[in-house]
Amino acid sequence: MSKLIEYKDMAPRAKAVVEGIAANRGIDPAGINNVWKALARHPPVMEQFAAEMKEAFAPGALDPLTKELVYLAVSIANQCDYCIASHGTMARRKGMTDAMHEEFMKVVLAALKGNKIATAYRVPVDTAFEEA
């Protein structure tokens, strides 16, 4: 298990990342998520990941809940317990209801099974689905 570094003990570069995230979320930097406490040992990786997350979750064509659901689906596919918990919570905060979660899970589980079937049977892609 990764050793976590509390905000008060972080190097200046890591503190700067946490302060930016905390300001954006309106939280106390000391209450930052564990993933950032783990990444604090590696400020260059932390900075890059923070920038990628900021860009991915910036306002755009997809609404905030859709972005959380995409992240949650990928986390389920990758079997990342941490990300399933954190982005499941964020999806609920952004409006995911119990009914939406149930339907979402049906789609994700069907997609996972469909992916495995297509892979296992080595199904060739239909010409109609090829990009021009």
N, C-alpha and C positions, 0 to 999 in steps of 0.2 A: 504494500500500500504506500502511496506517495505521502511524503511528509508535507504537511500543510504549514504555511508561513502566515501568521496573523498580520493584519495590516500594519500594526505598530512596529513590527519587526522587519518589514519589507524594505528592500533597497529603494532608493529614490525613483528609479525608472519604473519599478513595479508599482510603487505608490501612485505615481502619476497615472498609470493605466487605471488603477482601481478608483482613483478620484474622478476620472472622466466617466467611468461606468456609473459610479455612485451618483454623480451629479445628474446624469441622464435619467437615472431611475428614481431620483429623489430619495435616496437612502443614505444612511450613515456608512462611510467606507469600511468601518469595522464589521459591518454586517454583510460583506460581500460573499458571494457563493464560494463553495469549496474549490470549484474548478480553477478559479482565479488564485486562490491561496496555494494551490498545487503548482500552477504555472509561474507563480512569483519567483520560483527558483531559477527560472529561465526567462528573464525579461525580454530578449529579442523574440522568442516564440510567443510570449504573452502579448507583446505589442502587435505582432502580425495577426494573431488570432482575433484580438480585440478589433482591429481595423476591418478584418473580413466580416466579423459578426455585425459591426456597425453598418457596413455597406449592405449586407444581406437583409438586415432588418430595417433599413431606412425606408421612408415612405416611397411607394412606387405603384406599379400596376396591380400588385397583389396586396390585399388588405392584411393587417397584422395577424388576424386569426388564421388565415390561410397559410401564412408563412410559418406560424407555429405548428400547424397540422402537417405541413410538409416536413419540417424538422422532426416532428414526432414520428412520422411514418418511417423516415430514414433511420431514426434511432431504434425503432422496433426492428427493422430489417437488419440493422447492425448489432442488435442485442446489447445496446449500451444502457444499462440500468440507470446510470446517473442522468443521462440525457432524457430517457423516458420519464423519469421522475420530474426533472426540472422543466422540460418543455410541455409535459402534461399539465403541470401546475400553471405554467404561463398560458397555455391554451384555455384553461378554465377561467383564468383571470381576464382573458380577452373575449370571453363569451361562449366557450364551448359548454353546451349543456350535456346532461346525462344521455339524452336521446341522440345528440350529435356524436358523442363518444361511441355509443353502441354502433351506430351506422358507420362511423369512421373505422372502427375496428373490423367490421365485416368487410369493408373495402380493402383494408390493409392485409388482412389474412387471406382474402381471395387472391389479391395480387401476389402475395408471397407464394401461395400454392400454384398459381398460374405460371409464375416465373420458374418454379421448380419443374413443373410439367414440361414446359417448353424447352428447358435446359436438358432434362433427363431424356426426353424423346428426340433431342437435337432437331427441333422443328425449324425448317428454313423460313425466313421472312418472306411473306407474300410480296409479289411485285407491287401490288397496290399500296403497300406500306413503305416502300423504298422512297427515300427523299431524292428529289430531282437535283 
